[in-house]
Amino acid sequence: MKNRSSLNEKLDNFEQTTRQIRWATLAVILATFPWHSPQAVYVYSVVALVAVYNAILYLPFLQRATALRSPVMTLILDGLFVGVFLALIGNPSTPYSALLVFMVIIAAYLHRMVGVIVVCALEAVVLFIVTTYPLFPSITLDTPQIIAITIYALLAFGFLVARLTHADKVERDTLRHLRQTSDQERLRLMTLVNSLNSAIFVTDSKGKVIQHNEAARVLANIQDNHHHHLSKLLPLFRRADPKATLVNILSDNSSVQHRRDLSIMSTDDRKIDLEINVTPVQVQGKATEYIIVCEDISQERTLEEERTEFISVASHELRTPLAIIEAALESALVVDKSMSEQGKVLLDQAHRNTLQLAQIVKDLSILAEAQNDNIPVDLVQIDPTHILEECAIDFAPQAEGKGMTLKHYVEPATPTVLSTEHHIREILQNFLTNALKYSQEGTITLRAEPAKNGGILFSVQDQGIGLSPSDQKMLFTKFFRAESYLTRVTGGTGLGLYLCMELAERMGAKLWCKSDLGKGSTFYLEVPPQSELKRDQGKVVEAQVANLIEDL
């Protein structure tokens, strides 16, 4: 927009200048041309035509006639005027030839060397014709007339150059001011960036670091100003990889990355765990630079491990006593027939809460397992038909008990994938449990179909209470439960869908939901052709894949 505005200003300035020079030229011709000569009538006619053309440019409705006001049209008409006028005077060696200099200056201003060459070529042709085939006798100018034309030419040249360079001077001043402002903003921005605790690297498309802040210099121990490759400054490896195989985070050059599974070794041989965000700077769909932001999360990782270990141990130890309590309460409800009604109510309440507590302990145990990087995961070939049939068998009694129908379909051409059956089954079971819990009637449909990425797209569709748009935004967060009557009267911990998201992220899958309030919901699980297992032991997974290939 600034360039276009500058160009319009430049052209407006040019148009005003040429219009003023044109009026002055006509005035000088009328004052100095010998009107007793034979060609005076023709010169008068040409001057009148130019005066009319110059006058009509002031009309308001012509302000929108861009073709008539264009620089090219102006050069053509002025060139014709100069050529015809020089042909009429019959002698190109008069001071009137200074008009050719005006044409050359204007052409150079607007069209650079190409314009100069074109104008000089055209006027040379005109001068050749005038000198070779003179139409009228040469006019003779007196000394006062020659002096007047010369003074006019000198003044007009100065005026023309001053006006035509005014816009350029304004642009240069504006550019100088913008450069000073940009330098100040850049200094302020660099001061701000250097004050951040996060290490920030900027690389080119090939991965060479072209800029970094102070925190990055400390993290990567940068000693010079050379443009080293990022892999040399940050030799990254997966945190759980015992062999520390180097990882290239710029291999995926088209999408934003968020990694929490990478580490580096410090100069004192201390492992530093990093959270890394990679953002490509794209120009016309191609990444030209990368911005890498690194955060030291070593202490956070240590706390997470301690928390995960505590949850895992606690949940494991709680399972046995809770199972004993649940069995005892169930036996008491069945065996003791002489119990009072109030006692039965209390025991039934204790039994239900024990079951809920056991479910919470189970969720916490699975969650701790999903967040533990050191637990290897078994990769197997997933058959969607087998998984859907077993899920349908397991949940059919619950659906029949509520008077609902449970259907399952596997679309043709649905492939098999290499993934973790335990995680997939856990996610689908959670989807089905929620569908049964928050639906009072209708059909629940469990489906598997080919995904766009070549994997499998699982879905569970119900005709239940549905979810509001605000609830859908928070659906997969920890301890979230929708604000509706049915969710308040039914039990739940708010960990189920959060656990599903953790399991999906661990095997490189995607989760999302589509829902209409009061019409039902559909939950989706998209499993890739081969799960990446982003937070697991890389070498363990490679060994499992190799073993699987050998078995095939």
Summary of the structure (lengths in Angstrom):
residues: 552
radius of gyration: 42.1
end to end distance: 62.7
largest distance: 142.8
contacts: 1574
relative contact order: 0.06
helix: 57%
strand: 16%
